[in-house]
Amino acid sequence: MNNRNVTANMLLNGMLVISFLILMYNLEHPNILVPLLSFIGFITFVGFKIVLVLRHRKSNPSK
């Protein structure tokens, strides 16, 4: 794994943690749009992470 991939993984992990914390903070907000948009943002980063992991596994086949 090169330096660019390591940096991308660290940045994405940090964004996942921050978006999860924002989601937990806004979960009981009286306006339904706030937790809904927080959830959509979190799921977006989860999707990015899944794509990144699958691309990494595809580029490094097992022996």
trRosetta pair geometry for C-beta under 8 A, 3 or more apart (Angstrom, degrees):
i j d omega theta_ij theta_ji phi_ij phi_ji
1 5 4.7 -112 -170 84 92 133
1 6 5.9 111 132 -56 114 85
1 56 7.3 7 -105 -146 108 120
2 5 5.4 97 57 11 67 100
2 6 7.3 -129 105 -4 36 92
3 6 5.6 -55 -148 36 35 113
3 7 6.3 35 155 -19 67 106
4 7 5.8 -56 -149 38 30 110
4 8 6.3 30 153 -19 64 107
5 8 5.6 -53 -144 38 33 112
5 9 6.2 34 156 -20 66 105
5 56 6.8 114 -160 -103 135 113
6 9 5.8 -55 -148 36 29 110
6 10 6.4 27 155 -17 64 107
7 10 5.8 -55 -146 38 30 109
7 11 6.2 29 156 -17 65 109
8 11 5.8 -57 -145 39 29 110
8 12 6.1 25 158 -16 65 110
8 52 6.8 -164 132 -139 118 137
9 12 5.9 -58 -143 40 28 108
9 13 6.2 29 157 -20 64 107
9 52 6.9 166 -92 147 75 141
10 13 5.8 -53 -146 36 29 111
10 14 6.4 29 155 -17 63 106
11 14 5.8 -57 -151 37 30 111
11 15 6.4 28 152 -17 65 107
12 15 5.6 -53 -145 38 34 111
12 16 6.3 40 153 -24 65 102
12 45 6.8 164 -165 -165 81 94
12 48 6.0 -145 -139 117 123 117
12 49 5.6 155 153 -87 128 83
12 52 6.4 -168 2 3 176 164
13 16 5.5 -50 -148 32 32 115
13 17 6.6 32 154 -18 64 103
13 49 7.8 90 -79 -109 58 122
14 17 5.8 -53 -149 35 33 110
14 18 6.3 28 156 -14 66 107
15 18 5.8 -55 -143 41 32 109
15 19 6.0 28 159 -16 67 109
15 45 5.3 -157 120 -129 104 137
16 19 6.0 -58 -143 40 26 105
16 20 6.2 27 156 -20 63 108
16 42 7.6 79 -149 -150 62 73
16 45 4.9 -178 -91 137 69 130
16 46 6.9 97 -125 -73 109 60
16 49 6.3 28 -73 -52 136 139
17 20 5.8 -57 -149 36 28 112
17 21 6.4 26 154 -17 64 106
18 21 5.7 -54 -148 37 32 110
18 22 6.4 33 153 -18 65 104
19 22 5.5 -50 -146 37 35 113
19 23 6.3 41 151 -23 64 103
19 38 7.5 164 -174 -169 76 72
19 41 5.2 -145 -148 126 120 101
19 42 4.5 168 137 -94 112 68
19 45 5.2 153 31 9 156 147
20 23 5.5 -51 -149 34 33 115
20 24 6.4 30 154 -17 65 104
20 42 5.8 95 -82 -128 56 122
21 24 5.8 -52 -145 37 33 108
21 25 6.3 34 154 -20 65 107
22 25 5.7 -56 -146 37 31 112
22 26 6.1 8 162 -1 66 114
22 38 5.5 -151 124 -140 94 111
22 41 7.3 -26 87 87 133 138
22 42 7.7 -168 68 -63 95 100
23 26 6.3 -71 -142 49 24 96
23 27 6.5 53 154 -64 62 89
23 35 7.2 78 -155 -148 68 72
23 38 4.3 156 -104 148 64 112
23 39 5.9 96 -133 -79 117 53
23 41 7.5 -162 -67 69 99 98
23 42 4.8 -4 -52 -44 142 141
24 27 5.7 -22 -150 -21 32 120
26 29 4.8 -16 -169 -24 73 126
26 34 4.9 -129 -175 145 122 104
26 35 5.2 -179 126 -85 92 65
26 38 4.6 158 68 -40 135 157
27 35 5.3 77 -129 -118 35 124
27 38 7.6 -109 -71 84 55 146
28 35 7.7 85 -25 -67 17 133
29 34 4.1 -46 94 78 157 138
29 35 5.6 178 38 -37 104 90
31 34 4.9 84 82 -8 98 106
32 35 6.7 -61 -160 44 43 97
32 36 5.9 42 150 -21 73 118
33 36 5.4 -64 -143 44 33 115
33 37 5.9 29 163 -17 71 108
34 37 6.3 -56 -143 38 23 104
34 38 6.4 24 155 -18 60 109
35 38 5.3 -55 -144 39 36 115
35 39 6.1 39 156 -22 68 104
36 39 5.8 -54 -149 35 29 111
36 40 6.5 28 152 -18 63 105
37 40 5.5 -49 -143 36 35 113
37 41 6.4 39 154 -20 64 103
38 41 5.8 -54 -151 36 30 112
38 42 6.5 30 152 -18 64 105
39 42 5.7 -54 -147 36 32 111
39 43 6.2 29 156 -16 66 107
40 43 5.8 -55 -143 40 30 109
40 44 6.4 40 152 -28 62 103
41 44 5.6 -50 -151 27 31 117
41 45 6.9 25 155 -12 63 101
42 45 6.0 -58 -157 37 34 106
42 46 6.5 35 147 -19 67 105
43 46 5.3 -49 -146 36 38 116
43 47 6.3 44 152 -22 66 101
44 47 5.7 -53 -153 34 30 113
44 48 6.6 33 149 -19 63 102
45 48 5.4 -46 -147 34 38 115
45 49 6.4 41 153 -21 65 102
46 49 5.7 -53 -150 35 32 113
46 50 6.5 34 151 -20 65 103
47 50 5.7 -51 -147 34 33 111
47 51 6.4 31 155 -16 65 105
48 51 5.8 -58 -150 38 30 110
48 52 6.2 30 153 -20 66 109
49 52 5.7 -55 -146 37 31 112
49 53 6.3 28 157 -17 66 106
50 53 5.9 -56 -147 38 29 108
50 54 6.2 24 157 -15 65 109
51 54 5.9 -58 -144 40 29 108
51 55 6.2 29 157 -18 65 108
52 55 5.9 -55 -146 37 28 110
52 56 6.4 29 154 -20 63 107
53 56 5.7 -55 -149 36 31 112
53 57 6.4 27 155 -16 66 106
54 57 5.8 -54 -145 39 33 109
54 58 6.2 35 155 -22 65 107
55 58 5.6 -54 -145 36 31 113
55 59 6.4 25 158 -15 65 108
56 59 6.1 -60 -147 39 29 106
56 60 6.4 -9 164 16 65 111
57 60 6.4 -75 -138 58 28 84
58 61 7.6 1 -167 -68 31 76
